[in-house]
Amino acid sequence: MSAHTAASQVVHESMFDSVLARLDAAVKAMNLSEEVAQVLRNPQKLVKVSLPVMMDSGKVQIFEGYRCVHSTHLGPSKGGIRYAMDVNQDEVMALAAWMSFKCAVANLPYGGGKGGVKCDPRKMSVGELERLTRAYAKSMRDVFGVNKDIPAPDMGTSGREMAWILDELNKIHGEDAPGVITGKPIALGGSLGRDAATGRGVMVSTLCALNKMGIDPKKATAAVQGFGNVGSHTARLLSEKGIKICAIGDHTATFYNEKGIDIHAALEYVKTSGGVLKGFKGGVEIKPNELLTAKVDVLVPAALQNVITEEVAHNIHAKLIVEGANGPTTPEADSILQEKNIIVVPDILANGGGVTVSYFEWVQNKMGYYWTENEVNEKHDLSMETAFNNVWTNAHEYKTTMRLGAYITALKKIEQGVKLKGFY
Ligand code: GLU
């Protein structure tokens, strides 16, 4: 759990501890009842499965799979499935709790959940991934349900895995229930606009924050860490709004260009390079941490957790941080950013665009009637702006940061769900 480096300084090695640290700070600030706080400190359900998969070599490999349902007080639990080597119980618990708060901030009728499999999808063949995904879906047949727990893509998964999971669940239940999972390919009941939605939400949050700060987007500069689904759409959409993107990077390479990087050229490049930025010629190559401390107005960490540490925070030049990733800032770094008057639009607000359009996908599946991309985007933008303004108002009312303001916004809603449903 937590390790003490010095008497006064606590390093949160556990991600769930990081969630609890923020939760407890919000509980104190808003004087939330201890009963409700206790309920939210303990996830409702945690399932661990062992998945024996036949590899292409002819040997069987055992994979660990997880699903955590943090809360169902405001509706069925909602949240993605992550494929990565660092997936573990602590991480899925943290990510599931964040989903509860994210859905409440976005005003969706959902609780929060998250799942994952410990694996390296980049080192697996398509056949191996399909067998692993179907095994995971089958193991979670009693957890997932259209009005129960609704998974979606997360790091390392995409529409392809969602299609396999849908097919496996449909076979088990003997009926087509597309609303049991979101982030599906369009042909299987996915929603237009879902693919770009998380990046779109980051863009809307950035524009809302710049507006409050009195900064003209056309005169602003930005650095975006991560060029996967979230980072690439964010960089594209911000540049379409006139923001100059001076730095981009992924796990293979990081680039800087004072004159602004041509994001469309970068998008074209990754189509030819196997999805990675390595070898891109649109800027000079820099170290990954130099992106975080670049002299830009806006910093968007849209890759991994815990990248903005205390040390990095001391060297950040941006005036605004918009968290595209889940948990990119450590609690220790939070206080330094606050001292430096850097505004942080937290993950549970900024990256809520993905789950918002997942909700629209679920609604369309239930109706059996589908909206145009413009209709989806319009509804999304309005929903994100409302969420941003609610958080901004709470942060001001409680004289606190946007992060605590977001937790307070979420807790006010979840508190009603917990109290109205009651206890045994
Ligand atoms: N995995 C995404 C997230 O962390 C999306 C979840 C969803 O659409 O349910 O927000």
Residues whose N, C-alpha, C, O or C-beta is under 5 A from the ligand:
A	BS01	LIG	K78 G79 G80 I150 A152 P153 D154 N351 G354 V355 S358
